[in-house]
Each structure stands twice: as C-alpha cells, then as structure tokens.
Amino acid sequence: MFLEKLKEEIDRWIDEWMMYIPGNLGVRLRRILLRKKMKQLGKDVQIGPLVTLMHPENIEIEDNVIISGRSGFITDKETTIRIGAYTGVNFNSYLVASHQGNIIIGKHCMIAFNVVIRSANHQFDDPTRVMQSQGYTSGDVIIEDDVWIASNVVISANVRIGKGSVIAAGAVVVDDVEPYSVVGGIPARLIKRRV
C-alpha cells in the first residue's frame, strides 16, 4: 500500500516536472508522456510549457495541433474536449468542459490569446439562495472548421459557431453563430457576412 502510494506521488511529480521543460526537448518529452495518458494525441502535436491538462484521458487532439504555454484544458470525468487537426490554441487560453457539456473544435481553427471557452454556467435565478448552491446550466460548445477566435473572447455553454466564422476581439458569444459570419461585441452580434 505504501509503495503504491509512493509510486503514484512520484508519477505526479514527473507529470508536473514535464510540463515545465521549455523548448523542443520539452515538446518531445510531453508528447511521449501524454501519448499514454490522453484519449488521443495525434502526430506532430506541440504542447508548450505550463499547459494544464485535467483528466487528459478525456482529451482528444488530432494531428499538427499547437497548444501554446500557460493554456488549460480542463474536463471532468464525464466530458470531452476534442481538437481538430491543424488548429492552434494561443497562450493563456482555457477550455473548460464540465457538467455534461463537451467542447468540440474543428480543423484549421485559430484561437488567439486569453480566450475562455466554457460548456457550463452557474445558475443564479433564486436570489434567496447563494449562487454556489444553485447548480449549473450546460451544453456542448461546437466550433466548426476554419474559425478564427480573436483575443480575449469568451464563449459560453450551448453554442455552435459555424464554419468559416470570425469572432472579433473581446466578444462574448452566448448564441449560435451562422457559418461565414463576423461577429463582435457583448453579447456578440452579426457585423457582416463573409460570403
């Protein structure tokens, strides 16, 4: 029992240490380590230093994806995050799939700095109860292929962003976005169509 717990603790130390190593060596070591832990890790995936992966067994990343440092992919035991091939997630972006809401991102997507994508939101309808005790509303976030999400965007639960769309910097997306649309603002509204 003691040796088993010690082995688990040492494994956690190694996992944490691997996430700090910079440069190409760090990328290669993380690929080796995470290939065994993740549900899917495609070819030539680059995961930068200080990336947080909670429940990596529920994370699927296809080929040629780049995840920049200080980003986070957080799932619970019942949700999935899936990233399509040739997608990039820039520094300090967080994807949080929880409370039965999944996050599915297509191929060739560009996610800029400081983007937050959440598949669940706190409920707050009852002012007689503290918000922490009111539970969550949740729903899948689906981002189709060839979407550009600019810096400082927040994408809320139960949203589909159509293929070829652009989400302007600082937008808060709470409703579906039609394919080939450019949206911006709080809440995000149509600015123009690309086709």
Solvent accessible surface area in square Angstrom, and as a share of the most:
residue,aa,sasa,rsa
1,M,173,0.77
2,F,150,0.62
3,L,135,0.67
4,E,109,0.49
5,K,123,0.52
6,L,73,0.36
7,K,128,0.54
8,E,87,0.39
9,E,61,0.28
10,I,70,0.35
11,D,56,0.29
12,R,135,0.49
13,W,154,0.54
14,I,76,0.39
15,D,38,0.19
16,E,107,0.48
17,W,151,0.53
18,M,25,0.11
19,M,22,0.10
20,Y,133,0.51
21,I,22,0.11
22,P,97,0.61
23,G,50,0.48
24,N,119,0.61
25,L,113,0.56
26,G,0,0.00
27,V,22,0.13
28,R,147,0.54
29,L,43,0.21
30,R,1,0.00
31,R,52,0.19
32,I,108,0.55
33,L,26,0.13
34,L,7,0.04
35,R,117,0.43
36,K,172,0.73
37,K,71,0.30
38,M,13,0.06
39,K,124,0.53
40,Q,74,0.33
41,L,14,0.07
42,G,9,0.08
43,K,136,0.58
44,D,89,0.46
45,V,1,0.00
46,Q,83,0.37
47,I,4,0.02
48,G,11,0.10
49,P,44,0.27
50,L,52,0.26
51,V,4,0.03
52,T,59,0.34
53,L,28,0.14
54,M,96,0.43
55,H,46,0.21
56,P,25,0.15
57,E,86,0.39
58,N,24,0.12
59,I,0,0.00
60,E,20,0.09
61,I,0,0.00
62,E,45,0.20
63,D,46,0.24
64,N,49,0.25
65,V,0,0.00
66,I,85,0.43
67,I,2,0.01
68,S,18,0.12
69,G,4,0.04
70,R,148,0.54
71,S,0,0.00
72,G,0,0.00
73,F,0,0.00
74,I,41,0.21
75,T,2,0.01
76,D,42,0.22
77,K,157,0.67
78,E,132,0.59
79,T,1,0.01
80,T,24,0.14
81,I,0,0.00
82,R,92,0.34
83,I,0,0.00
84,G,4,0.04
85,A,11,0.09
86,Y,123,0.47
87,T,2,0.01
88,G,25,0.24
89,V,2,0.01
90,N,46,0.23
91,F,101,0.42
92,N,71,0.36
93,S,0,0.00
94,Y,71,0.27
95,L,0,0.00
96,V,22,0.13
97,A,0,0.00
98,S,14,0.09
99,H,78,0.35
100,Q,137,0.61
101,G,0,0.00
102,N,42,0.22
103,I,0,0.00
104,I,40,0.20
105,I,3,0.01
106,G,14,0.13
107,K,89,0.38
108,H,102,0.45
109,C,1,0.00
110,M,109,0.49
111,I,5,0.02
112,A,17,0.13
113,F,94,0.39
114,N,61,0.31
115,V,0,0.00
116,V,49,0.28
117,I,0,0.00
118,R,73,0.27
119,S,0,0.00
120,A,0,0.00
121,N,54,0.27
122,H,98,0.44
123,Q,63,0.28
124,F,134,0.56
125,D,127,0.66
126,D,45,0.23
127,P,125,0.79
128,T,121,0.71
129,R,118,0.43
130,V,105,0.61
131,M,121,0.54
132,Q,171,0.76
133,S,60,0.39
134,Q,17,0.08
135,G,31,0.29
136,Y,83,0.32
137,T,69,0.40
138,S,50,0.32
139,G,13,0.13
140,D,57,0.29
141,V,0,0.00
142,I,44,0.22
143,I,2,0.01
144,E,48,0.21
145,D,56,0.29
146,D,68,0.35
147,V,1,0.01
148,W,117,0.41
149,I,0,0.00
150,A,12,0.10
151,S,31,0.20
152,N,81,0.42
153,V,0,0.00
154,V,61,0.35
155,I,0,0.00
156,S,16,0.11
157,A,12,0.09
158,N,110,0.56
159,V,3,0.02
160,R,109,0.40
161,I,0,0.00
162,G,2,0.02
163,K,92,0.39
164,G,0,0.00
165,S,0,0.00
166,V,28,0.16
167,I,0,0.00
168,A,31,0.24
169,A,69,0.53
170,G,31,0.30
171,A,0,0.00
172,V,38,0.22
173,V,1,0.00
174,V,70,0.40
175,D,82,0.42
176,D,94,0.49
177,V,11,0.06
178,E,104,0.47
179,P,65,0.41
180,Y,65,0.25
181,S,2,0.01
182,V,20,0.12
183,V,8,0.05
184,G,10,0.10
185,G,39,0.38
186,I,132,0.67
187,P,53,0.34
188,A,15,0.12
189,R,145,0.53
190,L,91,0.45
191,I,106,0.54
192,K,121,0.51
193,R,124,0.45
194,R,119,0.44
195,V,139,0.80
